[in-house]
Amino acid sequence: MKMNDQWWKKSVVYQIYPRSFMDSNGDGIGDLQGIIQKLDYLKLLGVDVIWLSPVYDSPNDDNGYDIRNYQAIMKEFGTMDEFDQLLSEIHKRDMKLIMDLVVNHTSDEHEWFVESKKSKDNPYRDYYIWREKPNNWGSVFSGSAWEHDETTNEYYLHLFSKKQPDLNWENPKLREAVYQMMRFWLDKGIDGFRMDVINFISKHPELPDGAKDEGQSFGDGSPYFMNGPRIHEFLHEMNQEVLSKYPAMTVGEMPGASPDDAISYTDPNRKEVNMIFTFEHMDLDSAPGGKWNLKPLHLPDLKENLTKWQTALHNKGWNSLYWNNHDQPRIVSRFGNDQEYRVESAKMLAACLHFMQGTPYIYQGEEIGMTNVKFEKLEDYRDIETMNMYKERIALGYSHEEIMNSIYVKGRDNARTPMQWDRSANGGFTTGTPWINVNPRYDEINVEAAVEDHHSIFYFYQKLIALRKEMDIIIEGDFKLLLRESSEIFAYERNWKDEQLIVVCNFSSAEVVIEDEELLKKMQGSEPVISNYDAGNKSILRPYEAVVLKV
């Protein structure tokens, strides 16, 4: 495969969460025309690919990840004609568009499921997973993963919301229906797919009970649906039947995938997907018991994890690189400092990630340093996962304050507050009432202010994106971790042919002296590539300083 067939290796992807990006008609909900209005902004930033979170027709139980009709646009977002206009305008600007592919489950209002639950002998019955008796699996969104349906007195599986029944990928008719839908969008001219929890689609046929700790209500079914027995067969078939016939980019969201799994999924010779999203580095600030149990990040853990992925996939597969998305809190509030060092730490985190090997993903607002939000009232939150967790934890005896603190740190709505465009009401997102409140820091943190300030986080991201296109070492080089034991500094080398880059990042709010003589010697004899501070003493890193040097 030639490099131009692997265009996604030099690309930088920008994720748009349409509901929160830009509202063009004052109804408080972002829409397709709003995205069209802001394409020149994304072109200025320099991104190559836009990933659009779901815009399909949906009852919106899980903000569009519960799809009622795969080949229609949600009315709140616009029409199919407007989608075609958006795609055309993106391509006019030499950018590409990838769509969310959500085929582990549908909405319970999808016509397939409406038919499936009518009778046990309905032609669509086997499009979903039905059982006379449920096993003990728990849902990702709390509670049982099974819902009783009175019409046929059976239970259907839903790994997420009860309004998101899981599809039965064992059924070849279902698979062909999915492939037809994928062809519909690729024939329109879209450039690929981000595949939602795609490694959940193959379930162990016997659906065994999951292990259950004492005091737990439900078992852990993940060993029987993550990276299941036929997953490689299904993905290879999807590639052969659909993806191989288009110049499409694919990234699979794969919770629970290891580097060895990733090599199998992304090895070009296996013809499955181009890259995957791993979750391991996003779980390092969670204590045992799940993401809502908080603990501080221990930097050596992050370094070891990212090094493991960088070295395992080099010359074998391909990494995706991300700090943020619609399911994750804002990285500057999480691993940085969103108060006195917001700008410095946002730039440092960007540099640390963008010089690694893989395709970087920027989530809307990351490029201006948007932060987590602290709404006082639970009613101001919208996320189904957050609401379910709150009810569950109150019942277990947690205090309101404890639960709200977990939401402030880890809730998905941190990423979903509206994009902050300017200092006007609602951050310029809408002239109406926004579907979820705007982060009150919009007066200070907004696109207009960022574009006016040539030292802003925005222009730092713009430079990082440009460097990726100019320096082949970023795409091709190997990765070597330096200062492994340091709990303040994340430093690494990239080597390719006779070139070498050194990336040194201070993850602390204190000045840190570099004492490693070998590293200091290399740094002294090198030329700067990019830094988030003006030139300083190369042996002393200022708070959240990032320095990238060409040796």
Helices and strands as residue ranges (DSSP letters): G 3-9, E 13-16, G 18-20, H 32-37, H 39-45, E 49-52, E 56-57, E 69-73, H 80-92, E 96-101, H 111-116, G 125-127, E 130-131, E 146-149, E 154-157, H 172-188, E 192-195, G 198-200, G 222-224, H 231-241, G 243-245, E 249-253, H 259-266, G 268-270, E 275-277, G 280-283, H 299-313, E 320-322, H 331-334, H 342-354, E 359-363, G 366-368, G 378-380, H 384-395, H 400-410, G 412-414, G 425-428, G 440-443, H 447-452, H 457-470, H 472-476, E 478-482, E 489-496, E 499-506, E 512-513, H 517-524, E 527-531, E 540-541, E 546-550
